[in-house]
Amino acid sequence: MILGRPERGKPPVEPVTLKILVAGGFGVGKTTLVGAVSEIRPLRTEEYLTEAGRPIDDLTGVERKHTTTVAMDFGRITLREDLVLYLFGTPGQERFWFMWDELSEGALGAVVLADTRRLEDCFAAVDYFERRDIPFLIGVNCFEGADRYPVADVRGALDLDDDIPVILCDARDRRSVRDVLVGVVQHAMDYGTERRQTVTT
């Protein structure tokens, strides 16, 4: 069924729209993830890296990267006919972090992408969402040639609470990314339920 066009005898479906952030370090695959699942042409605000930024931008481990997101990435995916996610990819470089507050306004939850070769690059995103009480999960982007680590080891290295999901994924693969997005929506819903129960008891 086409979204918004009812089957015969059924009323039209008005979808619920949810905002999900995609955060993480520079070059971890945020733009790739949004592009892999977006059913619309993703909005990208990439600019070429320049010599002027060389002293500021740490390209260790991402030497082949030639562009960087300077504002945000934006995409949309319909999980069900009644549920649409709007994806906002945050800029990864420290000098653009001032935009995170505005991008996170009204977000249901967040995916923090991690690269096990540069795990420390996602510390800032983890700290950000913990401080603002925004539910998040860790998506470990399994780059070719990178060592694979058990989920428990990644959780320990990031000092995560036991209730924060850690999912291995491939940011290039639509099905893999969809699983991550379903995971963050479920986690955010569970988180909200637990908070409401805490308030009422």
C-alpha positions, 0 to 999 in steps of 0.5 A: 500500500502506498503511504497515505492512500488507503486500501478499499474500505480502510481509512487513511493512515496518518503516520507517526513521525519520529526524529532520530539522531545519528552521531559519532566521530569524524569519518565513522559513517554517519552520512553513509548510514543515512544514505543507505536507508533514506527513501528520499534523496538525502540532504547532505551538507558536505564540503571538501577538506582543505589544507586550512583544516589539516592542523585541526582535523585528525585524519588518522584512520580515515586518510581516504576521506575527502569531505566532511559534514558541516551542518547535518545529513537528513533522510527519511525512512518508513518503518511501517505505514504508520511509522516514519523516521526522520534521520538527522546526522550530526557533524562529527568534528569538534568545531561543529558540535555547537549545532548538536543542541539544536539538532537534538531538540525533539529527538526520540533517541540517537544512534552513536556510530562507533569504529573500533579502530578509533573508539575514543572518537565516540566518547563525546557523543556518548557523554552528550546523550547521557548528560541530556537524558536522551536514549541511545544505542551504540552501532559498531560500524564493522569496517573492512579490515578492522578487528572484530570485538565481542559486544561485551568488550565494546560495552566495557571500553565505553563504560556503558550501562547494561541497558544500553544496546550495542549492535554490530552493523554495516552502515552501507547495508540497508537491512543492517541499518534498518535493524539498528533504527528499529533497535533505537526506537524500541530502546527509546520506547522502553526507556520512556516506559521505565521513566513513567513507571518510576514517576508513578511509583 
